[in-house]
Amino acid sequence: MGLILVLAGALFALFFVLIAIVRTLRHSTKITFWELLLAFLAALLPLAGIVDGSMTDTPAPLPLRAGLLTGAVLGVLGMLIAVLELRREQKLKQSRGIFAIGIGLLIVLATFTVPITSQQILLPALATVTPINLAAIERTPTPLGPTFTATAVPSATLTPTPTITRTPRPTGTATATLYVFVTSTALPTATLPSPCLALTKFNVNLRAKPEPDAPIEVTIPFDNTISLYGHSEDSVWWYGEYQGKSGWLKAEFLTLTASCDTLPVKQSAS
């Protein structure tokens, strides 16, 4: 597995070098995202392969050799790219060659430092860890809550209750006396029909009589609802109530609903 990772990283390093040479010859100064991605994979995959090959008692030689070769070749090609970049106006500013040289040196150093680190530090530390035998651990169930002991409750004994017998006492015979009550008969009260609702178009005067010059009871503001109970014979005036006051309103200032057609004709008081 370590050798495969190193070879994959070498392939990405080759792509990075080819693209870097082409863009250097074209005098492209900006390093693109794809170049950064290829450089990242060219560095990460060989390092992962070297670590994988070193995490054994005897480090695998093939991943280390392949990583050393990849880093050396990448460093040499980076020097070539840096020489080409010296012909640019920017010189080594945003240099792809320096970038490739750095990745190559990193891989070469990893082929020496990673095996030493794994052999001297990581593997001895892992060897001192004592495995825990979970099957040997005995688990004693512990009750989750208090233990309750059932106690017998004595049953209640029913005692019969004596029945009280009442003896009726002789009483005198009451003599009914007739009284004649005179009640007054209430006079019938005139009831208004079911009202309909109307909406005022303007500020409307509620007058005491269906006449233009009749006294004004109250002025109803614009866009208010009023209850109507009847109308004059010519339906020019409508009788209604507003805030406890009753009177007549002119139809031209009202918006009537359909239920207003069923209201009766109301005679005005003289």
Rosetta silent file (secondary structure, phi, psi, omega in degrees, C-alpha in Angstrom):
SEQUENCE: MGLILVLAGALFALFFVLIAIVRTLRHSTKITFWELLLAFLAALLPLAGIVDGSMTDTPAPLPLRAGLLTGAVLGVLGMLIAVLELRREQKLKQSRGIFAIGIGLLIVLATFTVPITSQQILLPALATVTPINLAAIERTPTPLGPTFTATAVPSATLTPTPTITRTPRPTGTATATLYVFVTSTALPTATLPSPCLALTKFNVNLRAKPEPDAPIEVTIPFDNTISLYGHSEDSVWWYGEYQGKSGWLKAEFLTLTASCDTLPVKQSAS
SCORE:     score description
SCORE:     0.000 S_00000001
   1 L     0.000  -39.714  178.943    0.000    0.000    0.000 S_00000001
   2 H   -62.876  -39.535  179.447    2.854    2.407    0.793 S_00000001
   3 H   -65.532  -38.003  179.577    4.473    1.849   -2.614 S_00000001
   4 H   -64.381  -41.615  179.078    1.156    2.550   -4.393 S_00000001
   5 H   -64.119  -40.913  179.536    0.766    5.871   -2.554 S_00000001
   6 H   -65.289  -42.079  179.542    4.311    6.929   -3.447 S_00000001
   7 H   -65.606  -38.785  176.987    3.811    6.041   -7.126 S_00000001
   8 H   -63.732  -41.208  176.707    0.522    7.961   -7.222 S_00000001
   9 H   -64.217  -36.252  177.322    2.267   10.977   -5.731 S_00000001
  10 H   -64.452  -35.941  178.689    5.042   10.673   -8.336 S_00000001
  11 H   -65.437  -44.413  177.948    2.388   10.722  -11.084 S_00000001
  12 H   -66.225  -34.020  176.624    0.839   13.927   -9.726 S_00000001
  13 H   -64.603  -37.824  177.631    4.327   15.424   -9.399 S_00000001
  14 H   -63.737  -43.717  177.663    4.947   14.670  -13.086 S_00000001
  15 H   -61.162  -42.737 -179.607    1.713   16.449  -14.059 S_00000001
  16 H   -61.915  -42.541 -179.027    2.678   19.442  -11.910 S_00000001
  17 H   -65.166  -43.419 -179.656    6.141   19.682  -13.547 S_00000001
  18 H   -62.109  -45.618 -179.793    4.728   19.458  -17.094 S_00000001
  19 H   -65.485  -39.061 -179.901    2.127   22.168  -16.429 S_00000001
  20 H   -63.930  -40.691  179.376    4.746   24.345  -14.700 S_00000001
  21 H   -64.849  -44.577 -178.814    7.130   24.094  -17.677 S_00000001
  22 H   -62.435  -46.666 -176.889    4.386   24.974  -20.180 S_00000001
  23 H   -71.915  -27.415  175.560    3.119   27.973  -18.174 S_00000001
  24 H   -69.182  -41.474  178.282    6.686   29.170  -17.569 S_00000001
  25 H   -65.756  -27.948  177.896    7.408   29.120  -21.293 S_00000001
  26 L   -87.015    2.386  178.857    4.218   31.117  -21.838 S_00000001
  27 L    62.284   36.411  175.887    5.371   33.665  -19.218 S_00000001
  28 L   -83.154  124.607 -175.105    2.341   33.044  -16.995 S_00000001
  29 L   -92.545  -31.919 -173.947    3.039   34.582  -13.602 S_00000001
  30 L   -84.283  131.181  175.453   -0.006   33.534  -11.543 S_00000001
  31 L   -83.363  122.538 -174.464   -0.059   30.046   -9.984 S_00000001
  32 L   -82.554  170.907  178.619   -3.518   28.568  -10.595 S_00000001
  33 H   -63.731  -39.809 -177.791   -5.667   26.487   -8.293 S_00000001
  34 H   -66.478  -34.377  175.319   -5.037   23.307  -10.287 S_00000001
  35 H   -65.633  -40.850  177.391   -1.289   23.755   -9.940 S_00000001
  36 H   -64.495  -38.971  179.346   -1.671   24.112   -6.188 S_00000001
  37 H   -65.272  -44.054  178.313   -3.863   20.996   -6.069 S_00000001
  38 H   -64.044  -40.294  178.262   -1.343   18.927   -8.040 S_00000001
  39 H   -64.621  -38.132  178.598    1.519   20.170   -5.838 S_00000001
  40 H   -64.474  -44.598  178.846   -0.467   19.268   -2.707 S_00000001
  41 H   -68.237  -35.939  178.671   -1.136   15.725   -3.956 S_00000001
  42 H   -64.590  -27.406  178.526    2.494   15.367   -5.111 S_00000001
  43 H   -90.801  -40.236 -173.458    3.643   16.087   -1.549 S_00000001
  44 H   -71.921  -45.832 -174.274    0.893   14.381    0.477 S_00000001
  45 H   -65.511  -45.095  175.929    0.698   10.980   -1.232 S_00000001
  46 H   -62.405  -37.183  177.474    4.466   10.159   -1.065 S_00000001
  47 H   -63.236  -41.626  177.786    4.548   11.234    2.584 S_00000001
  48 H   -64.208  -38.817  177.951    1.589    8.965    3.345 S_00000001
  49 H   -65.829  -38.502  178.622    3.297    6.077    1.531 S_00000001
  50 H   -66.594  -41.521  178.543    6.528    6.600    3.461 S_00000001
  51 H   -64.687  -42.718  179.736    4.665    6.634    6.791 S_00000001
  52 H   -63.126  -38.973  179.952    2.726    3.487    5.863 S_00000001
  53 H   -75.659  -15.577 -177.109    5.928    1.654    4.926 S_00000001
  54 H   -96.891  -10.816 -176.007    7.701    2.711    8.125 S_00000001
  55 L   -86.123   46.212  173.988    5.067    1.615   10.653 S_00000001
  56 L  -136.456  169.142  179.126    6.475   -1.922   10.968 S_00000001
  57 L   -61.327  -35.739  176.766    9.337   -3.479   12.899 S_00000001
  58 L  -121.176  112.832 -177.978   11.381   -3.475    9.684 S_00000001
  59 L   -59.230  139.942  178.623   10.657   -0.539    7.351 S_00000001
  60 L   -71.205  128.904 -175.526    9.694   -1.563    3.790 S_00000001
  61 H   -74.950  -31.186 -173.891   12.528   -0.544    1.454 S_00000001
  62 H   -64.497  -47.878  177.719   10.475   -0.046   -1.741 S_00000001
  63 H   -60.819  -36.321 -179.666    8.334    2.893   -0.525 S_00000001
  64 H   -68.142  -41.872 -179.892   11.433    4.603    0.902 S_00000001
  65 H   -67.035  -43.345  179.475   13.432    4.163   -2.310 S_00000001
  66 H   -63.657  -39.270  177.709   10.532    5.275   -4.481 S_00000001
  67 H   -65.820  -40.638  178.588    9.975    8.313   -2.251 S_00000001
  68 H   -63.543  -41.765  179.394   13.673    9.219   -2.339 S_00000001
  69 H   -66.338  -41.836  179.926   13.732    8.944   -6.134 S_00000001
  70 H   -62.597  -45.965 -179.834   10.550   10.997   -6.507 S_00000001
  71 H   -64.134  -38.759 -179.748   11.833   13.761   -4.271 S_00000001
  72 H   -67.054  -46.123 -179.945   15.221   13.890   -6.018 S_00000001
  73 H   -63.178  -41.852 -179.545   13.731   14.010   -9.529 S_00000001
  74 H   -64.626  -37.107  177.853   11.187   16.634   -8.482 S_00000001
  75 H   -66.498  -41.142  179.278   13.961   18.773   -6.971 S_00000001
  76 H   -65.043  -44.136  178.967   16.120   18.557  -10.140 S_00000001
  77 H   -66.090  -33.017  176.258   13.166   19.458  -12.372 S_00000001
  78 H   -63.878  -37.869  176.074   12.320   22.324  -10.030 S_00000001
  79 H   -63.670  -39.177  178.099   15.842   23.697  -10.540 S_00000001
  80 H   -62.345  -43.102  179.238   15.319   23.504  -14.319 S_00000001
  81 H   -65.470  -38.438  179.458   12.061   25.423  -14.035 S_00000001
  82 H   -63.845  -36.971  176.741   13.737   28.026  -11.816 S_00000001
  83 H   -63.881  -40.978  178.548   16.437   28.565  -14.466 S_00000001
  84 H   -65.771  -33.835 -177.776   13.743   29.147  -17.077 S_00000001
  85 H   -74.064  -18.140  177.476   11.976   31.591  -14.792 S_00000001
  86 L   -65.918  -17.305  178.520   15.100   33.741  -14.466 S_00000001
  87 L   -82.646   -8.359 -179.840   14.408   34.940  -17.994 S_00000001
  88 L   -80.818  165.485  175.513   11.111   36.490  -16.939 S_00000001
  89 L   -70.276  -33.034 -178.908   10.687   40.069  -15.837 S_00000001
  90 L   -81.304   -7.290 -177.964    9.396   38.856  -12.450 S_00000001
  91 L    57.502 -123.524 -176.196   12.399   36.542  -12.032 S_00000001
  92 L   -95.981   17.558  175.159   11.668   34.123   -9.156 S_00000001
  93 L   -73.442  129.620 -172.558    8.566   35.956   -7.923 S_00000001
  94 L    52.405   53.131 -174.189    5.737   33.376   -7.626 S_00000001
  95 L   -82.853  125.407  173.925    8.243   30.770   -8.793 S_00000001
  96 H   -75.313  -29.144  178.953    6.951   27.327   -9.656 S_00000001
  97 H   -65.599  -45.988  177.387   10.521   26.055   -9.664 S_00000001
  98 H   -61.910  -36.667  177.510   11.119   27.038   -6.047 S_00000001
  99 H   -61.091  -46.481 -179.740    7.770   25.426   -5.225 S_00000001
 100 H   -66.915  -38.340  178.299    8.854   22.138   -6.857 S_00000001
 101 H   -62.978  -41.361  179.475   12.275   22.238   -5.148 S_00000001
 102 H   -63.298  -42.354  178.959   10.607   22.666   -1.742 S_00000001
 103 H   -65.092  -41.187  179.391    8.271   19.700   -2.310 S_00000001
 104 H   -62.705  -43.802  177.987   11.202   17.533   -3.462 S_00000001
 105 H   -63.558  -37.581  178.835   13.297   18.412   -0.405 S_00000001
 106 H   -62.086  -44.355 -179.606   10.325   17.654    1.860 S_00000001
 107 H   -67.007  -41.990  179.486    9.893   14.168    0.368 S_00000001
 108 H   -62.498  -44.062  178.820   13.644   13.430    0.518 S_00000001
 109 H   -64.345  -34.859 -179.803   13.842   14.480    4.176 S_00000001
 110 H   -65.279  -32.757  179.592   10.780   12.365    4.976 S_00000001
 111 H   -65.563  -19.737  178.472   12.507    9.210    3.673 S_00000001
 112 H  -100.334  -40.621 -173.229   15.144    9.673    6.426 S_00000001
 113 H   -81.521  -35.728 -177.210   13.199   11.217    9.312 S_00000001
 114 H   -65.381  -46.475  178.117    9.969    9.193    9.202 S_00000001
 115 H   -61.155  -40.776 -179.926   11.617    5.724    9.623 S_00000001
 116 H   -64.082  -42.844 -179.393   13.805    6.990   12.476 S_00000001
 117 H   -64.433  -42.568 -179.260   10.811    8.612   14.211 S_00000001
 118 H   -67.287  -39.291 -178.015    8.633    5.519   13.870 S_00000001
 119 H   -74.086  -34.842 -174.340   11.362    3.134   15.087 S_00000001
 120 H   -91.712  -28.217 -172.218   12.518    5.274   17.992 S_00000001
 121 H  -119.254  -57.830 -169.883    9.270    6.894   19.231 S_00000001
 122 H   -68.747  -51.879 -176.925    5.997    5.630   17.744 S_00000001
 123 H   -64.763  -43.361  175.390    6.497    1.859   17.755 S_00000001
 124 H   -61.088  -35.714  179.029    7.995    1.680   21.299 S_00000001
 125 H   -67.226  -39.222  178.202    5.133    3.837   22.563 S_00000001
 126 H   -69.819  -31.072 -178.623    2.545    1.567   20.963 S_00000001
 127 H   -70.342  -25.001 -178.187    4.285   -1.548   22.307 S_00000001
 128 L   -83.108   -6.385  179.984    3.937   -0.342   25.918 S_00000001
 129 L   -77.213  124.029 -179.174    0.159   -0.083   25.712 S_00000001
 130 L   -89.702  121.031  178.235   -1.431   -2.982   27.646 S_00000001
 131 L   -68.929  147.091 -179.171   -4.576   -4.328   25.996 S_00000001
 132 L  -101.367  125.455  177.709   -7.627   -4.626   28.209 S_00000001
 133 L   -86.155   99.847 -176.597   -9.478   -7.927   28.196 S_00000001
 134 H   -69.392  -28.579 -178.909  -13.062   -6.790   28.298 S_00000001
 135 H   -68.414  -24.262 -177.579  -14.388  -10.355   28.496 S_00000001
 136 H   -82.104  -10.767 -178.741  -12.601  -10.881   31.837 S_00000001
 137 L   -79.228  121.266  178.923  -14.350   -7.975   33.490 S_00000001
 138 L   -88.798  131.825 -179.913  -17.196   -9.207   35.642 S_00000001
 139 L  -108.777  119.918  179.203  -20.164   -6.955   35.764 S_00000001
 140 L   -98.116  119.225 -179.693  -22.321   -7.125   38.861 S_00000001
 141 L   -64.015  133.194  179.907  -25.793   -5.799   38.257 S_00000001
 142 L  -112.477  129.898  178.934  -26.602   -2.968   40.592 S_00000001
 143 L   -61.093  137.707 -176.204  -30.194   -2.064   41.364 S_00000001
 144 L   -76.997  -22.061 -176.011  -31.078    1.263   39.855 S_00000001
 145 L  -144.360 -179.892  179.183  -33.337    2.390   42.681 S_00000001
 146 L   -65.753  151.081  179.726  -34.377    1.622   46.248 S_00000001
 147 L   -92.922  130.301 -179.292  -35.843   -1.804   47.054 S_00000001
 148 L  -107.281  136.329  177.908  -39.399   -1.828   48.326 S_00000001
 149 L  -107.143  125.081 -178.526  -40.789   -4.575   50.570 S_00000001
 150 L   -72.687  132.224  179.178  -44.470   -5.251   50.285 S_00000001
 151 L  -116.902  131.991 -178.815  -46.302   -5.085   53.637 S_00000001
 152 L   -69.197  132.675  179.694  -49.678   -6.638   54.128 S_00000001
 153 L  -100.759  123.968 -179.340  -52.356   -4.060   54.905 S_00000001
 154 L   -63.960  137.265 -178.868  -55.099   -5.241   57.291 S_00000001
 155 L   -76.434  144.035 -179.394  -58.487   -5.240   55.672 S_00000001
 156 L   -74.531  140.850  179.316  -61.141   -2.977   57.113 S_00000001
 157 L  -101.669  126.073 -178.891  -64.028   -4.621   58.993 S_00000001
 158 L   -81.810  128.605  177.877  -67.472   -3.255   58.259 S_00000001
 159 L  -106.482  124.839 -179.128  -69.632   -2.577   61.342 S_00000001
 160 L   -63.194  136.793  179.832  -73.389   -2.475   60.729 S_00000001
 161 L   -94.646  129.276 -179.934  -74.906    0.934   61.463 S_00000001
 162 L   -64.686  143.243 -178.868  -78.229    0.946   63.420 S_00000001
 163 L   -89.336  128.346 -179.506  -81.222    2.242   61.471 S_00000001
 164 L   -87.859  126.053  179.682  -83.026    5.196   63.027 S_00000001
 165 L  -104.856  126.509 -179.178  -86.824    4.861   62.942 S_00000001
 166 L  -104.439  131.690  178.911  -88.833    8.057   63.118 S_00000001
 167 L  -100.771  120.515 -178.979  -92.361    8.036   64.486 S_00000001
 168 L   -65.655  139.711  176.967  -94.585   10.712   62.973 S_00000001
 169 L   -92.774  144.721  177.727  -96.229   13.070   65.460 S_00000001
 170 L   -67.060  133.883  179.376  -99.861   13.990   65.098 S_00000001
 171 L  -121.137  156.199  178.496 -100.260   17.494   63.689 S_00000001
 172 L   -70.861  152.657 -179.808 -103.227   19.719   63.454 S_00000001
 173 L   -82.806  121.385 -178.907 -105.153   19.910   60.225 S_00000001
 174 L   -80.853  138.606  179.669 -104.419   23.157   58.403 S_00000001
 175 L  -101.204  123.603 -178.427 -107.329   25.039   56.945 S_00000001
 176 L   -75.507  134.474  178.834 -106.649   26.593   53.570 S_00000001
 177 L  -113.983  126.616 -178.873 -107.554   30.266   53.274 S_00000001
 178 L   -85.694  129.374  174.715 -108.192   31.703   49.828 S_00000001
 179 L  -118.055  139.297  179.401 -106.643   35.075   49.018 S_00000001
 180 L  -103.195  118.237  178.611 -107.434   37.005   45.885 S_00000001
 181 L  -104.060  131.484  178.830 -104.409   38.797   44.378 S_00000001
 182 L   -98.464  118.453  179.905 -104.952   41.558   41.896 S_00000001
 183 L  -113.230  143.064  178.826 -102.163   41.710   39.266 S_00000001
 184 L   -86.313  141.741 -179.786 -101.661   44.396   36.712 S_00000001
 185 L   -91.074  123.711 -178.336 -101.393   43.369   33.067 S_00000001
 186 L   -69.254  138.602  178.673  -98.267   44.721   31.344 S_00000001
 187 L   -73.956  143.924  179.355  -98.903   46.802   28.260 S_00000001
 188 L   -64.195  137.740  179.396  -97.415   45.436   25.035 S_00000001
 189 L  -102.967  131.344 -179.500  -94.093   47.010   24.109 S_00000001
 190 L   -68.839  129.834  178.911  -93.411   47.801   20.510 S_00000001
 191 L  -110.759  140.545  179.470  -90.440   45.864   19.259 S_00000001
 192 L   -80.040  149.771  177.572  -88.313   46.887   16.338 S_00000001
 193 L   -68.879  168.920  177.619  -87.752   44.462   13.466 S_00000001
 194 L   -60.829  129.122 -174.056  -84.427   42.778   12.949 S_00000001
 195 L   -79.407  164.824  167.828  -82.063   45.483   11.752 S_00000001
 196 E  -116.981  163.571 -177.369  -79.867   45.545    8.701 S_00000001
 197 E  -103.787  140.245  177.074  -76.428   47.120    8.515 S_00000001
 198 E  -133.151  157.150 -177.980  -75.501   50.101    6.386 S_00000001
 199 E  -117.730  132.618 -179.448  -72.223   51.946    5.830 S_00000001
 200 E   -78.490  131.502  178.909  -71.937   55.744    5.770 S_00000001
 201 L   -82.248  -33.488 -178.611  -70.401   57.182    2.586 S_00000001
 202 L  -135.866 -175.342  170.332  -69.820   60.642    4.092 S_00000001
 203 L   -70.862  117.978 -170.843  -70.301   62.399    7.415 S_00000001
 204 E  -114.974  139.332  176.838  -74.090   61.979    7.879 S_00000001
 205 E   -90.602  127.903  173.904  -76.462   63.886   10.203 S_00000001
 206 E   -90.282  111.530 -172.503  -78.883   61.746   12.219 S_00000001
 207 E  -103.581  155.751 -177.481  -82.076   63.893   12.345 S_00000001
 208 L   -70.848  -27.384 -179.647  -85.089   63.637   14.626 S_00000001
 209 L  -135.159  157.161  177.999  -87.528   63.580   11.656 S_00000001
 210 L   -74.434   58.047 -179.634  -87.235   62.608    7.996 S_00000001
 211 L  -135.731  143.948 -177.952  -86.937   66.246    7.000 S_00000001
 212 L   -61.899  -28.321 -176.645  -83.860   68.191    5.768 S_00000001
 213 L  -101.773    9.758 -178.593  -84.356   70.912    8.398 S_00000001
 214 L   -68.456  155.363  179.512  -85.153   68.612   11.344 S_00000001
 215 L   -59.058  146.288 -178.636  -82.976   68.872   14.486 S_00000001
 216 E   -92.432  122.140  176.591  -79.701   66.938   14.376 S_00000001
 217 E   -78.142  -47.909 -179.275  -79.309   64.242   17.036 S_00000001
 218 E  -161.477  152.935  175.034  -75.694   63.327   16.176 S_00000001
 219 E  -101.273  120.797 -177.949  -73.288   63.491   13.234 S_00000001
 220 E   -90.806  126.823 -178.899  -72.047   60.033   12.183 S_00000001
 221 L   -67.237  165.114  178.035  -68.487   60.057   10.785 S_00000001
 222 L   -62.318  144.571  174.134  -67.535   58.690    7.392 S_00000001
 223 L    62.276   44.580  175.287  -67.078   54.900    6.947 S_00000001
 224 L  -118.355  153.536 -178.585  -69.058   53.880   10.057 S_00000001
 225 E   -95.988  137.571 -179.736  -71.609   51.080   10.423 S_00000001
 226 E  -134.391  147.635  178.913  -75.165   51.876   11.533 S_00000001
 227 E   -93.861  128.387  179.904  -78.199   49.646   12.254 S_00000001
 228 E  -108.871  143.681 -176.944  -81.368   50.422   10.241 S_00000001
 229 E  -124.142   -7.929 -179.814  -84.893   49.378   11.288 S_00000001
 230 E  -179.871  179.095 -178.896  -87.197   50.905    8.654 S_00000001
 231 E  -147.995  165.458  177.195  -87.637   53.469    5.906 S_00000001
 232 L   -74.628  172.081 -176.959  -90.050   56.082    4.693 S_00000001
 233 L   -62.634  -34.670  179.650  -92.675   55.304    2.059 S_00000001
 234 L   -92.477    2.880  178.734  -90.502   56.712   -0.731 S_00000001
 235 L    60.123   20.781  176.386  -87.318   55.079    0.758 S_00000001
 236 L   -80.682  -33.271  179.916  -85.591   58.465    0.702 S_00000001
 237 E  -116.301  145.950  179.963  -85.137   58.406    4.486 S_00000001
 238 E  -128.142  137.142 -178.884  -84.101   55.468    6.670 S_00000001
 239 E   -93.091  131.185 -179.285  -84.672   55.069   10.382 S_00000001
 240 E  -153.904  178.399 -179.986  -81.701   53.815   12.434 S_00000001
 241 E  -128.240  144.486  179.188  -79.775   53.915   15.700 S_00000001
 242 E  -150.022  116.520  178.477  -76.173   54.968   16.418 S_00000001
 243 L    53.752   47.512  175.579  -74.515   55.043   19.852 S_00000001
 244 L    80.978   -0.536  179.047  -77.822   55.018   21.736 S_00000001
 245 E  -114.460  140.291 -179.325  -79.450   57.750   19.596 S_00000001
 246 E  -117.150  153.199 -179.361  -82.171   57.082   17.008 S_00000001
 247 E   173.518 -163.226 -172.862  -83.271   59.150   14.082 S_00000001
 248 E  -114.949  142.456  179.506  -83.499   59.458   10.327 S_00000001
 249 E  -126.884  146.661  179.058  -80.749   59.336    7.702 S_00000001
 250 E   -81.700  135.490 -172.466  -80.898   60.226    4.043 S_00000001
 251 H   -64.804  -28.749 -176.305  -80.433   57.203    1.749 S_00000001
 252 H   -68.271  -14.555  179.257  -78.065   58.975   -0.662 S_00000001
 253 H  -101.055    8.973 -175.414  -75.396   59.091    2.038 S_00000001
 254 E  -121.860  152.703  169.237  -75.625   55.351    2.866 S_00000001
 255 E  -110.177  109.080 -173.211  -74.442   52.080    1.352 S_00000001
 256 E   -89.682  149.439  173.980  -77.273   49.592    2.004 S_00000001
 257 L   -93.809  170.989 -176.136  -76.956   45.817    2.225 S_00000001
 258 H   -65.518  -30.562 -177.770  -79.321   43.320    0.591 S_00000001
 259 H   -70.632  -13.437  179.484  -81.122   42.569    3.883 S_00000001
 260 H   -70.016  -17.518 -179.697  -82.316   46.187    4.066 S_00000001
 261 H   -68.918  -19.907 -177.210  -84.926   45.460    1.374 S_00000001
 262 H   -88.698   -3.194 -178.157  -86.973   43.437    3.883 S_00000001
 263 L   -72.848  146.369 -178.344  -87.395   46.288    6.396 S_00000001
 264 L   -80.823  172.044  175.321  -90.908   47.693    6.800 S_00000001
 265 E   -80.257  131.783 -179.075  -92.129   51.233    6.255 S_00000001
 266 L  -114.118  131.585  177.109  -91.857   53.271    9.461 S_00000001
 267 L   -84.374  135.525  179.142  -94.050   56.249   10.210 S_00000001
 268 L   -78.579  145.985  178.261  -92.300   59.228   11.673 S_00000001
 269 L   -70.961  138.553 -178.799  -93.500   60.626   14.987 S_00000001
 270 L   -78.550    0.000    0.000  -95.343   63.909   14.614 S_00000001
